[in-house]
Amino acid sequence: MMIEVLSTNDPVKLNFAEAVLRDAGIEPVTLDAHTAATFGGALPWIKRRLLVQEDVADKARRALAAAMPKDE
C-alpha cells in the first residue's frame, strides 16, 4: 500500500522532496503531475502527490521534515 507524504502545487518543492527521499534510499511515486500541470491554475486544489511504500512512510516523513520547512 502507498502512503501520501507530500501534496503540493510547487514543482520545485516536489522535485526537491523526490531527491531527499531518493537520497534516503526511498523510491517515491508522483501522482497527479499531469492533471495539476494542466488544470492547477484553474483548479488550485488539484495538487501533485508524492507517495511511498507504507513500510517506509515514517522514515520518509522524518527525512522530509529534516530537509524542508513546513509551509503547506
Residue pairs with C-beta under 8 A, 6 or more apart in sequence:
1 53
1 54
2 29
2 51
2 52
2 53
2 54
3 51
3 52
3 53
3 54
3 57
4 49
4 50
4 51
5 17
5 21
5 28
5 50
5 51
5 52
5 57
5 60
5 61
5 64
6 13
6 14
6 17
6 49
6 50
6 64
7 47
7 48
7 49
7 50
7 72
8 14
8 17
8 47
8 48
8 50
8 72
9 36
9 40
9 44
9 46
9 47
9 48
10 72
11 37
11 48
13 68
14 30
14 33
14 48
14 50
16 67
16 68
17 28
17 50
17 64
17 67
17 68
18 28
18 30
18 50
20 63
20 64
20 67
20 68
21 27
21 28
21 50
21 52
21 60
21 63
21 64
22 28
23 63
24 59
24 60
24 63
26 52
26 53
26 56
26 59
26 60
26 63
27 52
27 53
28 50
28 51
28 52
28 60
29 50
29 51
29 52
30 48
30 49
30 50
30 51
31 48
31 49
31 50
31 51
32 46
32 47
32 48
32 49
33 48
35 46
36 46
36 47
36 48
39 46
40 46
40 47
52 60
